[in-house]
Amino acid sequence: MAVKHETELYAPLKKFFEGQGYEIKGEVRTCDLVGIRADEELPLIVEMKKSFNLALLLQGVERLKLSPSVYLAVERVRDKKGAVNQRWGELTGLCRRLGLGLITVVFYKTKAPLVEVLAEPGDTPPQVRSGARRRERLLYEFRERSGDYNTGGSTRVKLVTAYREKALRVALALQAAEAEAAHAAGLAGSRAQLRGAPGAEARRGVTPAELRKRSGVPGAAAFLQKNYYGWFFRVERGRYTLTAAGTAALIEYAAIAEISAGKL
């Protein structure tokens, strides 16, 4: 049940903190909720919004100038349709890093609202996991790309990754090998015809070893076997040919294929 106004959060939050011994008052010097407790010198401050947003976050940081005990409070909608509010783990971690508390309120049709504290003010920020592995992957991806083929900020477009580049190099090598084989078979057939002898039938496909040598991609065999993009077809054990999708990809990424050709 989604609330229509953020003021609907006030009553359940007031009741929650009164249960902890606070005297609560609303809208004190622009603070949504302020609480005082006999055993605490500094006030409790809560800023409320219907949903978590940047304005609420900045408001909370500003309130830290008045007291270290500041909470951000938002409604937690039970409907899980991809709102930013559903990323509670990330939002909780963000609040902890800033020293803010985070409270959610769930409203029901037939029972009292549920107030849940996800983070307390001044909580120790979560331990940062070592990013060494992810950093190495980032640097590897950067190093393995031959150039800058993507526009930063792009979404819903095919990105030219290091993997795609290598697959293109393998596809280009396969196309070249097949063209050479067809040409050689044509010459051999012409000579045989001149001699009146039957021409030898050319064997279809190219081996992974040949493609590894031609493309300069050490893991060429893996690209052929996994066939992630559907560019390759195994005509028989250990021999591959290019599919129509592979030929189309070489046309689509012609500029990159030309750069890759210089590496063959």
N, C-alpha and C positions, 0 to 999 in steps of 0.2 A: 504494500500500500504506500504510494508515494505522497508525500506531504505537498501542500500547495504553497505554504509560506514557512520560512525558516523559524518564525516565532513559535511554531508548533513543537520545536525541539526544546523550548525553554522549560516547560512544565516537567517533563521526565528528567531533564538534567538537574533541575532545582531539587526535585525529590531525591534523586540519586546522591547528590552532594550533601543535602541535609541529613541523609542517612549516615553520612560520615562525620557528622558533627559541625558542619559549616552553617553559618548564617548567610543566606543567599539574597542578593538583590540584583535586579536587572537594569540594564542601560545606565551604568554608572560611569560618567565621563567618557562616553562613547564605547565603553566595553560592554559586550552583550550580557555577560553574567559575571558577577564578582562575588567571591565568598571569603568570609573571615572566620577563622577558628582560633579559639583561645590559646592553643599551644603553638600557634604559628605567627610570627611577626609579619611576614609578607603575605599579601592577598593571593587568593586563587582567581585566575582569570580564564574565562572560556569565551572563545569566539565561534559563532555558529554560522553555517551556511547549509543550504539544501544539498549541495554536492561539493566535493573537494575541487578547488580551483586555485589559480595563482593568486588571486586577490585575497583569499583566505590565508594562504601561506604567508604572504607578505604582511598581512595584518597580525598574524601570530608572531612573526619575527619582531615586529614593531612593539608588541606588547611585552616582549622579553626585556625591554628597557625598564618596565615598571615592576616586573616580578619574574623570578625563575620558574614559577608554577603556572604555566600557560598551557591550556588545552585547545585543540581545534576539534570541533564537534560537527559531524555531518550525518545525514540520514544514510542508512545502509539499506538499499532497496534489494528485496529478495529476488526480484526478477534479474536473471543473469544475462541480459542482453547487453553485450559488449560496451558498457560505459567505463570511463576511466575509474570510476568509484569501485569497480570490481577488482582493481589491482591493489588489493589491501596490503599484500606483503611488501610491495615496492613503496607504497605510500607510508607505511609504518616505518620502514627503514629510513626514508627521507626525513620524517619527523624526528626520529631519534638522532640523526646526524645533526639536526638543527637545535636539539634540546627541547623540542616541543612534545607535548602529549597529544594523543589522538584518541578520540572517542567516537563510536558509531551508535546510532539509535535506530532500532528496527521497530516499525509500527505494524500492528496487527489489527484486524477488524474486530476480533472478539476478545482480545486480552490486552493487558497493559504493555506498553512499549518496553523493549529490551535495550538497556544501556550496557555497552561493552567497552572496556578500556583496552585499546590495542597497544598503546605506548604511554608510559608515564613521563612527565617532564624530567629532563636530566638523565633519562635512561642511558646506559652505556651503548654507544653505537655498535651495530653488529660487526663482528670481526670480518675484515675484508679478506676474502679468500684470495690466495695467490693467483694473480692473473698471468703467470709466466707462460702457461700452456696456450691460453687464448692470444697472448701477445705474440708468441712465436708463430701461431697460425696467421695472425694479421700480417706480420713481417714476411712470412713465406709467400702469402698471396700477393703482397706488394712486389716482392722480388721476382716472382715467377711470371708476372705480366710483362709483356714486351713493350707496352705503351699505355696511354690513357685513352680508353675507348668508351668510357661511361661518363655521363654528366651527373655530378653530385646532386643528390636530392631526388633522383629519379625513382619512380614507383611503377609497378605493373608493366615493366618493360624487361626484355631479355637482357641480362647483364653479361658483358664479356668478361668472364672470370678466367683465371689461369687454367682451370680445367677445360673450359670451352676452347680456349686458345690451343691447348695441346691436342684436343680432339680434332680441331680444324687442321692442325699440322699433320695428324695421322691421316685424316680424310684426304688432304691435298696430296700426300705421299702415295696414298692408295690410288687416287685418280691418275697421277703421273705414271705409276707403275703399270696400271692397266692399259693406259694409252700406249706406253712403250711396248708392252707385250702384244697388243693388238697390231701395232705397226710391224713388229718383228715377225709376227705370224703371217701378216700380209705379204711381206717380202719373201718369206720362206715359201709361201704358197705360190707366188709368182714364179720363183725359180723352179719349183717342182713342176709347175705347169709347162714351163719351157722345156724341161727334160722329159715331159710326158709321164712323170711319176706322180702318184697320189700325194697330196699335201698332208703334213702331220697336223692333227687337230690340237689347237692351243689349249693348254690347261687353264681353267678359269680360276680366278682368285689370286690373292697374294698372301704370303706367309707373314706372321707377326714378326719374325726375325728380320725379314726384308724391310718391313715397315718401320721397325725400330731403327734400323740402319739409315733408312732414307729420311725419316722424320726427325731423328735426333731426340725422340721422346723415349726415355728408358722404359717406361711402363706402357708401351704401345699395346702390348698383348692385353692388358687389363682394360684398356679403352675399347678394344674390339670385343672382348668377352662380356663386359658389363653392358655395352651398347646403350648407354644412358639416354642418348638423344635419338636412337633409332637410325643412325647413319650407316651402320655396317650390317652385312648379312654373311653368315657362314655358309659357303656353298658346299663345303665338305670339311672334314676334320683338318684343322690347321690352315685353312685357306679362306680368305674373306674377300668380299667385293663391296662396292659402294652402292647404297640404296638411292632411290629417287630423292628421299629426304636429305641424304648426305650431299648429293649434287646440288640440291636447292640451297642448302646451308652454305656451300662454297660460293654460290652466287650472291646470297644475302650478305655474307661477310667477306665479300671480295677484297675489300681494302685491307682487312686483317690477314686474309689468306695471302695477299701479295707480300706483306711484311713477313709472314711465316715462311714464304717461299725463299726469302733471302737467308733463312736459317737452315734450309735443307742441305 
